[in-house]
Amino acid sequence: MADEEGVLTDLDNTNSGEPKPNGADTMPTAGIITQYVKDLSVENPAAPEVFQWQEPPQIDVQFSIGAENVSADVHEVMLKLTLTATSQRGTMYIVDLAYCGLVGMRNVPEDQAHAFLYAEAPRLLFPFARRVVADAVRDAGFPPLMVDPVDFNGLYAQQLAARRAEEAAGGAPIAPVTGNA
């Protein structure tokens, strides 16, 4: 509303910066702000001879997940994938990818924030990292490799249960989520 001098006044305190009565500004929120390739390395050490090899490759896929605070409400989640394709003759190719996402979170309890950073955010990032890997393998001269889907929520639950069992036994906490795909 305008007062008599034409100046706007804030009668319902919508711009005061104070919490709103309905709690809208205190609701938990989390989501991906942006995503990006932080590091990508593709090696084709046996080229050009490798393209004459007839045997199919044995592919080893390793991954790990990390998260770091960027600011109070923003975290960087890193999904690191390492793929090594070998045959009886040697290494065909190696792809190392660090695929990241900036995750914004506000008013999220600590245990739920940890689960989002180490299970849900990697699940959201994975399809895009998978595409980067497929393109990198194709660009190295091989058929695109579609990495099998990973159950990040299941892995998180398993590692959380293992961590609790280890801590209950008096051992050191388990490292962040890692695994084979």
N, C-alpha and C positions, 0 to 999 in steps of 0.2 A: 504494500500500500504506500501511497505517497502522502506525506504530511503537507501542511499548507505551503511550505516553501518548495515543494516539488521533489524533496529528497526521499528516496526510498527507505523505508524502515523495515526491520526484520521482526514482525510481530510474533511469528511462530518459532523463532530461534533456529530456522533452518540453516543459517550460515554462521552460527556462533562457534562451531567447532566442538561443541559439547555433544556427548552421546545422545542419540535420539531416543525418545521414549519407547519406540517399538523395538529397539535393539538392532536395527538394520546395520549399523556400522560396527557392531561387535560380533556379527555372525562369522563363523569360520569360512575362509575362502582359500582355495588353492588352485593353481593352474599353470600351464606352460606359457611363459611370456614369449620366448623365442627359442629356436634350436639351430644348431650349426655344427659343422665339421671343425673340430679343434685341431686334429692332427690326422693325417692319412698318409700311409706309406704302402707302396705296392712294389714288390720285388719279383722279378722274373729271372732268377739267376742262371738258368740253363738255356735261355733263349739264344739262338733260334732252334737248337737241337731238340728242345722239349716238344716242339710242334710235330716231330716225327715219332714220338713215343706212342705206342699203341695201348699200353695198359692204362686202365682207369686210375685216377688218383685216389689216395686215401686222404681224407680231409679231417683235420683236427681243428675243432673250434673251441676256443677258450674265451671267457668273458669275465669282466669284473665291473662292479658298480661303485662309484664314489660320489660323495656330495660334500660341497664346501659352502660356507656362508660367504655371500658377496656383500650383503648388507643385512639390516635387521629383518627385512621381509623377503629377501631374494637369496636363493641358493643356486649354485651351479651343480647339476647332476651330470656325471660323466659315465657313459656306457662305453667301455673299452672292449673291442672285439679283436681277437687275433686268430686268423685262419692260416693254416699251413697245409698245403697240398703236396703230398709226396708220392713217389712211386718207387719201384725197385731200383730205378736208375738214379734217383736223387730227388731234390726239391724242385717242384714244378713252379709254385708261386707261394708268396707270403703276403698277406694283407693285414696291416695293423690300422685300426680305426679307433679314434677317440671321438665319439659323437656326444655332444653336450646339449643340454637344455637349461635355460634359466627358468627357475620355478619360483613363482610368487606365492607366498603363504602369509596369511594374517589371521590371528586369533585361532590358531590350530593347536590343540594340546600336543605336548612333546611326543607322546607315544604314537599319535596319529600322524604327526609331522614326519617322524622317522619312517613309518610305514609308507607314507606317500613318497618320500625321497628315495627309498631303496626298493620299492615294489611297484607302485603305481606309475611314477614318473618314468622309470625304465620301460615299463610296458607301453606307455604312450610314445616313447622315443624309438622303440625297437623297429617298427615298420619302416621308418625313414632311414635308420642305420642299415637295415637289411637291403634297402634299395641302393644305398651308397656302395655297399660291399658287392652287390650284383653288378653294378656298373663298373666298379674297379676291376673285378675279375674279367669282365667282358673286354674292357679297354686294354687289359694285359694280353689279350689274344685267345682267351679261353671261353667256353660257354658260360653264360652268367650263372653264378651260384646263388641259389635262394636258400639262405640259412633257415633251418627249421625253426618254427615258433618256440619261444621259451616261456614257461610258466613262472614269471617273476614273482607273482603272489605266493605260489606254492613253495618256491625256493626260499622266499623271505620267511614264510611260516616255519619251514624246516630248520633254517639257520637260527631263527629266534628260539625255537625249542631246544636246539643243540646248545645255544649260548646259555640259556637258563639252566640246563642240566650241567654244563661245565662250571658255571658260577656256583651252583648249588654244591658241587663237588669240591669247591675251593680253588678252582683253576682260574686262569686268565681268560678274559672275554675273547670270543672268536672274532676274527677279522671281518671286514665288510663282505657283502655278498659276492661270491665268485662261483664259477661253475663251468661245465662243459655242455655244449649244445649238440 
